[in-house]
Amino acid sequence: MMNTIPSKSNQKIANGQPVDPRAAWKNIIRKYPLLSRIMQFVFDPAFVTNQQRGALLEGLATDSRVLNLGSGAKRIRVNIVNLDIEPFGNVDVVGDGQRLPFADGVFDLVLCEYVLEHIRNPLQMAREIQRVIKPGGQLYMTVPFMQTFHGNPDDYQRYTISGLSALFDDLETIECKPYAGPTSALCNMVKEYLAVVFSFNSKLIYSILSQLLIILVFPFKFIDYFLVRNINAHNLSFSLYFVAQKPIS
Ligand SMILES: C[S@@+](CC[C@H](N)C(=O)[O-])C[C@H]1O[C@@H](n2cnc3c(N)ncnc32)[C@H](O)[C@@H]1O
């Protein structure tokens, strides 16, 4: 693993308190990639298939260069450069997405999944992503839309389809559609609502309930296997995926 900057763990602290106490639990699980994938498939309130990401990776030539920005501990393919601000297992470059340690136009594909909302200066990160993509290269990004607060290390914003196209205005939008659909959004809202009501003002009880209550709601998320294709689903989706291409000239 190549360290370019030190870990930013101190960003987790605001006014002496963790911004989101659940982030510590999630980061422990992220250290174990297999456990992380099992937990995400079963207990995450969102149902996703990753078909679009798979199709993009399949379409690449074997010598293509791919960056996974904000990878966490997830190794999607062996030859992908994993960059994260935290030194999780499987991270190749510890660095900040707002100041990428790469030359211009070096990547055929940049993957950036559920990271943008955690970035203090998203415009700066968008500029950096657009800079490191080759002419003709692509961006695949997922962002939350109807999703509750989740600080890792913090949570700054949400995006619509128009908002993403406007942010990446040097790229041509190819596709922007629901990633996890409306039922995932509802599962997430219901378990968070119940956790808030039954935590009786305790941050500790809230943090435990918000994890445990997933067991009650997660089976419903599989409805999104069908609902995600509904043409109105983007109005109420848990998250969106965005595919865009850098013009050749
Ligand atoms: C919600 S996790 C998503 C992880 C992974 N992409 C996935 O889909 O499982 C957000 C990730 O972004 C990373 N991150 C947050 N701020 C970052 C920054 N400024 N630069 C690079 N990575 C960052 C976090 O450490 C965390 O691993």
The ligand as an ORCA input file, in Angstrom:
! r2SCAN-3c Opt
* xyz 0 1
  C     -19.866      5.310      2.130
  S     -18.218      4.856      1.912
  C     -18.257      4.077      0.308
  C     -17.168      3.067      0.142
  C     -17.207      2.298     -1.203
  N     -17.105      3.191     -2.328
  C     -18.447      1.464     -1.302
  O     -19.288      1.738     -2.167
  O     -18.570      0.527     -0.510
  C     -17.410      6.382      1.565
  C     -15.923      6.218      1.417
  O     -15.370      7.469      0.999
  C     -14.159      7.674      1.682
  N     -13.876      9.110      1.686
  C     -14.464     10.093      2.418
  N     -13.917     11.280      2.146
  C     -12.967     11.058      1.194
  C     -12.052     11.904      0.503
  N     -12.007     13.234      0.717
  N     -11.209     11.349     -0.395
  C     -11.236     10.006     -0.632
  N     -12.080      9.145      0.004
  C     -12.929      9.675      0.904
  C     -14.447      7.104      3.081
  O     -13.271      6.827      3.796
  C     -15.237      5.836      2.718
  O     -14.412      4.726      2.501
*
